[in-house]
Each structure stands twice: as structure tokens, then as C-alpha cells.
Amino acid sequence: MTKMAAMIPAPGANKYELAIVAAREARRLNDWARRSGDTATTKVTGIALERTIRGEVPFVYEDNPQ
């Protein structure tokens, strides 16, 4: 895993948006781990944040949120 100090978001990136996307990715990883029975060797939130900053987590905006 990359050191957290080296994981700086790109200039102009919305830090709130990154936090929300990373939280949802961490929830997805936790759900996957529960279903598969696997255990993570590192913290899921760190993995999710790292993947989000690298741009590996796709996300889209809804035109008409309900």
C-alpha cells in the first residue's frame, strides 16, 4: 500500500467528493469481503481511498437525483 502522505489529490479535485466516493468504495469492499469470506490484511478505508485518488473507482453524476 502507498503511504498516505504520498496520496495527494490532483489540484482542483473536490476533497468532499473524494471522501464520499472512497466511503462508498470501502462499503462495497466490506460487503464483498463478507460475502466471499475473505479478510483484508490492511484497512479497507485505506485501500478505498488509495483506489479513489488513483482514479480506479468509476463514479457518475445523476442528472435527476431523487
C-alpha positions in Angstrom: 0.0 0.0 0.0 1.2 3.5 -0.8 2.0 5.9 2.1 -1.0 8.2 2.7 1.3 11.3 2.6 2.1 10.5 -1.0 -1.6 10.3 -1.9 -2.4 13.9 -2.6 -5.4 14.6 -4.8 -5.0 16.4 -8.1 -5.3 20.2 -8.0 -8.9 21.3 -8.3 -10.2 17.9 -7.1 -13.1 18.2 -4.7 -12.0 16.6 -1.4 -15.5 16.2 -0.2 -16.4 14.3 -3.3 -13.3 12.1 -3.0 -14.3 11.3 0.6 -17.9 10.3 -0.4 -16.7 8.1 -3.3 -14.0 6.5 -1.1 -16.6 5.8 1.7 -18.9 4.1 -0.8 -16.0 2.0 -2.2 -15.0 1.0 1.3 -18.6 -0.1 1.9 -18.5 -2.1 -1.4 -15.2 -3.8 -0.4 -16.6 -4.7 3.1 -19.7 -6.2 1.5 -17.6 -8.2 -0.9 -15.4 -9.5 1.9 -18.5 -10.6 3.9 -20.0 -12.4 1.0 -16.8 -14.1 -0.1 -15.5 -14.9 3.4 -12.1 -13.2 2.7 -10.4 -11.0 5.2 -8.4 -7.9 4.3 -4.8 -7.7 5.6 -5.0 -3.9 5.6 -7.7 -1.4 6.4 -10.4 -1.3 3.8 -10.8 2.5 4.1 -7.1 3.0 3.2 -7.5 0.7 0.2 -10.6 2.5 -0.9 -9.0 6.0 -0.6 -6.0 4.9 -2.5 -8.1 3.4 -5.3 -10.2 6.6 -5.5 -7.3 9.0 -5.7 -5.7 6.9 -8.4 -8.9 7.1 -10.4 -9.6 3.3 -10.3 -13.1 3.8 -8.9 -15.6 4.8 -11.5 -18.4 7.2 -10.5 -21.1 9.2 -12.4 -23.4 12.0 -11.6 -27.1 11.5 -11.8 -29.0 14.1 -13.8 -32.2 14.0 -11.7 -31.4 12.8 -8.2 -34.4 11.8 -6.3 
